[in-house]
Amino acid sequence: MLFNLQRYSTHDGPGIRTVVFLKGCSLGCRWCQNPESRSREAELLYDERLCLQGCELCQSACPHAITRLNEKLVIARDKLHSEDLQRLVDCCPGQALTVCGEARSVEAIMTSVLRDKPFYARSGGGITLSGGEPFMQPDLACELLRRSREAGIHTAVESCLHVPWKYIEPSLPFLDLLLADLKHVDGNRFLAWTDGSAQRVMDNFRRLAKAGVRMTVRVPLIPGFNADEASVRAITNFAADEIGVREIHFLPYHTLGINKYKLLDQPYLAAQTPLDAPELLAFAEQYARQKGMTAWLRG
């Protein structure tokens, strides 16, 4: 299940890349900027601003789940099933209702990826699997990486590593670069903010390092969670000393994904304003370089 396929990307690995976004994630990060990626299933997004008054097409398609009350659309999301979402695809002329999530074959995905092979060759680019968490669909991830490697295309994966090792291991022979989140090394804080296990993530990092996988660590800096010197120091120490990573990217918190929560009718539980901490960013960059790492600040 995909929720996007983005061509000509330049921020998800080296060169010009095609990014394949797979649905499903085992974490529940408060600050997640792609909430539509969490569920493995297709989901309905609704933008009230685009809704055409007087239009009844969606109500006709799903009368048991979509009604109007005082001229406002009311969606009973718990009553929507996969068959309903199929009927709603391309149903709305104003694009107020859109379905996020599409089942697509490996062949269809690879057709899109191979279309830009000349650009990969010229720029040093390739394919990047992202999400969600790509390794939540281990068979699909492995097959896409294998087919890309056989086609001579550079391969990368963006991962939170919060999956069983058996989901990751089959893809390793076909993986050129791993871009992996290291959100925190404190288990209690990690659990409170992500509903997950920091130990699982760190164990996977250790196994990847032992396997010799080329890795870049990414650290989202989140107010109240890890945007402090002690957390940055602990995360950087683990990356440099325990797994021997030599490149680290610090990603300051932003709020560009807040509106997606409204589209999904979900609450947003993180800070309402972007991170404004130039001194912390300077510290993070300087400390990482003291540990012998190449450090980047990325917006």
C-alpha positions as CSV (number, residue, x, y, z in Angstrom):
1,M,0.0,0.0,0.0
2,L,1.4,3.4,-1.1
3,F,0.3,6.9,-0.2
4,N,2.6,8.8,-2.6
5,L,5.2,8.4,-5.3
6,Q,7.4,11.5,-5.7
7,R,9.7,12.0,-8.6
8,Y,12.6,14.4,-8.9
9,S,13.2,14.6,-5.1
10,T,16.6,16.0,-3.9
11,H,16.1,15.7,-0.1
12,D,15.9,12.0,0.4
13,G,19.4,10.7,-0.4
14,P,22.0,11.7,-2.9
15,G,21.2,13.1,-6.3
16,I,17.8,13.1,-8.0
17,R,15.6,10.4,-6.6
18,T,12.2,8.8,-6.9
19,V,10.7,8.4,-3.4
20,V,8.1,5.6,-2.8
21,F,6.1,6.3,0.3
22,L,4.7,3.1,1.9
23,K,1.8,3.2,4.4
24,G,2.1,1.8,7.9
25,C,4.1,2.7,11.0
26,S,4.5,1.0,14.4
27,L,5.2,4.3,16.2
28,G,2.8,7.0,17.2
29,C,5.1,10.1,17.4
30,R,3.2,13.1,18.7
31,W,4.9,15.4,16.2
32,C,4.5,13.1,13.1
33,Q,4.2,15.3,10.0
34,N,2.7,12.5,7.9
35,P,-0.2,11.2,10.0
36,E,-1.8,9.8,6.8
37,S,1.2,7.3,6.7
38,R,0.5,5.6,10.1
39,S,-2.3,3.2,9.1
40,R,-1.6,0.4,6.7
41,E,-5.0,0.9,5.2
42,A,-6.4,3.5,2.9
43,E,-7.9,6.6,4.7
44,L,-10.2,9.4,3.9
45,L,-9.0,13.1,4.1
46,Y,-11.6,15.9,4.1
47,D,-10.9,19.5,3.5
48,E,-14.0,21.5,4.4
49,R,-12.7,24.6,2.6
50,L,-13.0,22.8,-0.8
51,C,-16.5,21.3,-0.2
52,L,-19.0,22.4,-2.8
53,Q,-22.3,23.5,-1.2
54,G,-25.3,21.6,-2.7
55,C,-23.2,18.7,-4.0
56,E,-24.4,15.3,-2.9
57,L,-22.1,13.0,-4.8
58,C,-20.3,11.6,-1.7
59,Q,-23.5,11.2,0.2
60,S,-25.0,9.2,-2.6
61,A,-21.9,7.0,-2.8
62,C,-21.8,6.3,1.0
63,P,-25.2,7.3,2.6
64,H,-24.5,5.2,5.6
65,A,-21.4,7.1,6.6
66,I,-21.6,10.6,5.0
67,T,-24.4,13.0,5.8
68,R,-25.0,16.8,6.0
69,L,-26.0,18.7,9.1
70,N,-26.6,22.4,8.9
71,E,-24.9,22.5,5.5
72,K,-21.7,20.8,6.9
73,L,-20.5,17.4,5.9
74,V,-20.5,14.9,8.7
75,I,-18.4,11.8,8.2
76,A,-18.8,8.7,10.4
77,R,-15.3,7.3,9.8
78,D,-15.9,4.2,11.8
79,K,-18.5,3.2,9.3
80,L,-16.3,3.5,6.3
81,H,-15.0,0.3,4.8
82,S,-12.5,-0.4,2.0
83,E,-15.4,-0.7,-0.5
84,D,-16.7,2.7,0.5
85,L,-13.3,4.3,0.0
86,Q,-13.1,2.7,-3.5
87,R,-16.4,4.4,-4.4
88,L,-15.1,7.7,-3.1
89,V,-11.9,7.7,-5.2
90,D,-12.4,10.6,-7.8
91,C,-15.9,11.1,-6.5
92,C,-15.5,14.7,-5.3
93,P,-15.3,17.3,-8.0
94,G,-13.8,19.9,-5.7
95,Q,-11.2,17.5,-4.2
96,A,-12.5,18.1,-0.7
97,L,-12.6,14.4,-0.2
98,T,-9.5,12.4,-1.2
99,V,-8.5,8.8,-0.5
100,C,-5.0,8.4,0.8
101,G,-3.6,4.9,0.0
102,E,-3.3,2.8,-3.1
103,A,-2.4,-0.8,-3.8
104,R,0.1,-0.9,-6.6
105,S,2.1,-3.8,-8.0
106,V,5.9,-4.0,-8.0
107,E,5.8,-3.8,-11.8
108,A,3.8,-0.6,-11.8
109,I,6.0,1.0,-9.2
110,M,9.2,0.0,-11.1
111,T,7.8,1.4,-14.3
112,S,7.6,4.8,-12.6
113,V,11.1,4.4,-11.0
114,L,12.8,3.3,-14.3
115,R,11.3,6.2,-16.2
116,D,13.9,8.6,-14.6
117,K,17.0,6.3,-14.8
118,P,19.0,8.7,-16.9
119,F,18.5,11.4,-14.2
120,Y,19.8,9.0,-11.5
121,A,22.9,8.2,-13.6
122,R,23.8,11.9,-14.2
123,S,23.2,13.0,-10.6
124,G,24.1,9.9,-8.5
125,G,20.5,9.5,-7.5
126,G,18.2,6.5,-7.4
127,I,15.2,5.2,-5.5
128,T,14.3,5.9,-1.8
129,L,11.7,4.0,0.1
130,S,10.0,6.1,2.7
131,G,6.9,6.2,4.8
132,G,5.4,5.6,7.2
133,E,7.9,2.8,7.9
134,P,8.9,1.0,4.7
135,F,10.0,-2.1,6.6
136,M,6.5,-2.6,7.8
137,Q,5.9,-4.0,4.3
138,P,9.0,-6.2,4.3
139,D,8.3,-8.2,1.2
140,L,7.4,-5.2,-0.9
141,A,10.4,-3.3,0.3
142,C,12.8,-6.1,-0.4
143,E,11.5,-6.7,-3.9
144,L,11.6,-3.0,-4.8
145,L,15.2,-2.8,-3.6
146,R,16.2,-6.0,-5.3
147,R,14.6,-5.0,-8.7
148,S,16.3,-1.5,-8.4
149,R,19.7,-3.0,-7.6
150,E,19.4,-5.4,-10.6
151,A,18.6,-2.3,-12.8
152,G,21.8,-0.6,-11.6
153,I,19.9,2.0,-9.5
154,H,21.2,3.3,-6.2
155,T,18.9,2.3,-3.3
156,A,18.1,4.0,0.0
157,V,15.6,3.6,2.8
158,E,14.3,6.1,5.3
159,S,13.4,4.2,8.4
160,C,12.5,4.7,12.1
161,L,13.9,1.1,12.7
162,H,11.0,0.3,15.0
163,V,10.3,-3.1,13.5
164,P,11.5,-6.7,14.1
165,W,14.9,-7.4,12.7
166,K,13.5,-10.1,10.5
167,Y,11.7,-7.4,8.6
168,I,14.9,-5.5,7.9
169,E,17.5,-8.3,7.3
170,P,16.2,-9.6,3.9
171,S,16.6,-6.1,2.3
172,L,20.2,-5.6,3.4
173,P,21.9,-7.3,0.3
174,F,20.1,-4.7,-1.9
175,L,20.5,-1.6,0.2
176,D,23.1,1.1,-0.5
177,L,22.2,3.7,2.1
178,L,20.0,3.8,5.2
179,L,18.7,7.1,6.5
180,A,17.6,6.2,10.0
181,D,15.9,8.2,12.7
182,L,17.5,8.2,16.2
183,K,14.9,10.1,18.1
184,H,16.1,9.3,21.7
185,V,18.1,6.9,23.7
186,D,16.1,7.3,26.9
187,G,13.6,4.5,27.0
188,N,11.0,6.2,29.2
189,R,10.9,9.4,27.2
190,F,10.8,7.5,23.9
191,L,7.8,5.5,25.1
192,A,6.0,8.5,26.4
193,W,6.3,10.4,23.1
194,T,6.2,7.7,20.5
195,D,4.4,4.7,22.1
196,G,7.5,2.6,21.1
197,S,10.7,1.0,22.4
198,A,14.0,2.8,22.2
199,Q,15.7,-0.5,22.9
200,R,14.3,-2.1,19.8
201,V,15.6,0.8,17.7
202,M,19.0,0.8,19.3
203,D,19.4,-2.9,19.0
204,N,18.6,-2.7,15.2
205,F,21.2,0.1,14.9
206,R,23.8,-2.2,16.5
207,R,22.9,-5.1,14.2
208,L,23.1,-2.8,11.2
209,A,26.5,-1.4,12.2
210,K,27.8,-5.0,12.7
211,A,26.5,-5.9,9.2
212,G,28.5,-2.9,7.8
213,V,25.4,-1.1,6.4
214,R,26.2,2.5,5.3
215,M,24.0,4.7,7.6
216,T,23.2,8.4,8.1
217,V,21.5,9.2,11.4
218,R,18.7,11.7,11.4
219,V,17.6,13.4,14.6
220,P,14.3,15.3,14.7
221,L,14.7,18.0,17.4
222,I,11.3,18.2,19.1
223,P,10.5,20.8,21.9
224,G,9.9,19.1,25.2
225,F,11.2,15.7,23.9
226,N,14.8,15.9,22.9
227,A,15.5,19.6,22.0
228,D,18.0,20.0,24.9
229,E,21.8,19.7,25.2
230,A,21.7,16.6,27.4
231,S,19.5,14.7,24.9
232,V,21.5,15.8,21.9
233,R,24.7,14.8,23.7
234,A,23.4,11.3,24.6
235,I,22.0,10.7,21.0
236,T,25.3,11.8,19.4
237,N,27.4,9.7,21.7
238,F,25.4,6.6,20.8
239,A,25.7,7.4,17.1
240,A,29.4,8.1,17.2
241,D,30.7,5.7,19.9
242,E,28.4,2.7,19.8
243,I,27.5,2.3,16.1
244,G,30.3,4.3,14.5
245,V,28.2,6.5,12.3
246,R,30.0,9.3,10.6
247,E,27.2,11.5,9.3
248,I,24.4,13.0,11.4
249,H,21.5,15.3,10.3
250,F,19.7,17.4,12.8
251,L,16.1,18.3,11.7
252,P,14.6,21.2,13.6
253,Y,10.9,20.7,14.4
254,H,8.4,22.4,12.1
255,T,4.6,22.5,12.0
256,L,4.0,22.0,8.3
257,G,1.9,18.9,8.9
258,I,-0.6,20.3,11.3
259,N,-3.4,20.7,8.8
260,K,-3.2,17.0,7.9
261,Y,-4.6,16.2,11.3
262,K,-7.7,18.3,10.6
263,L,-8.1,16.5,7.3
264,L,-8.1,13.2,9.2
265,D,-10.2,14.6,12.1
266,Q,-7.4,13.8,14.5
267,P,-5.9,15.8,17.4
268,Y,-2.4,17.3,17.1
269,L,-0.5,16.8,20.4
270,A,2.8,18.5,19.8
271,A,4.0,22.1,19.9
272,Q,2.0,24.6,17.8
273,T,5.1,26.6,16.8
274,P,8.4,25.6,15.1
275,L,11.6,25.1,17.1
276,D,13.4,28.4,17.6
277,A,16.7,27.4,19.3
278,P,19.7,28.7,17.3
279,E,22.0,28.1,20.3
280,L,20.9,24.4,20.6
281,L,21.5,23.9,16.8
282,A,24.9,25.4,17.1
283,F,25.7,23.2,20.0
284,A,24.4,20.1,18.2
285,E,26.5,20.8,15.1
286,Q,29.7,21.6,17.1
287,Y,29.4,18.6,19.5
288,A,28.9,16.2,16.6
289,R,32.0,17.5,14.9
290,Q,33.9,17.1,18.1
291,K,32.9,13.4,17.9
292,G,34.4,13.2,14.4
293,M,31.1,13.3,12.6
294,T,29.9,15.3,9.6
295,A,26.9,17.3,10.9
296,W,24.2,18.9,8.9
297,L,21.2,21.1,9.9
298,R,18.3,20.4,7.7
299,G,14.9,22.3,7.6
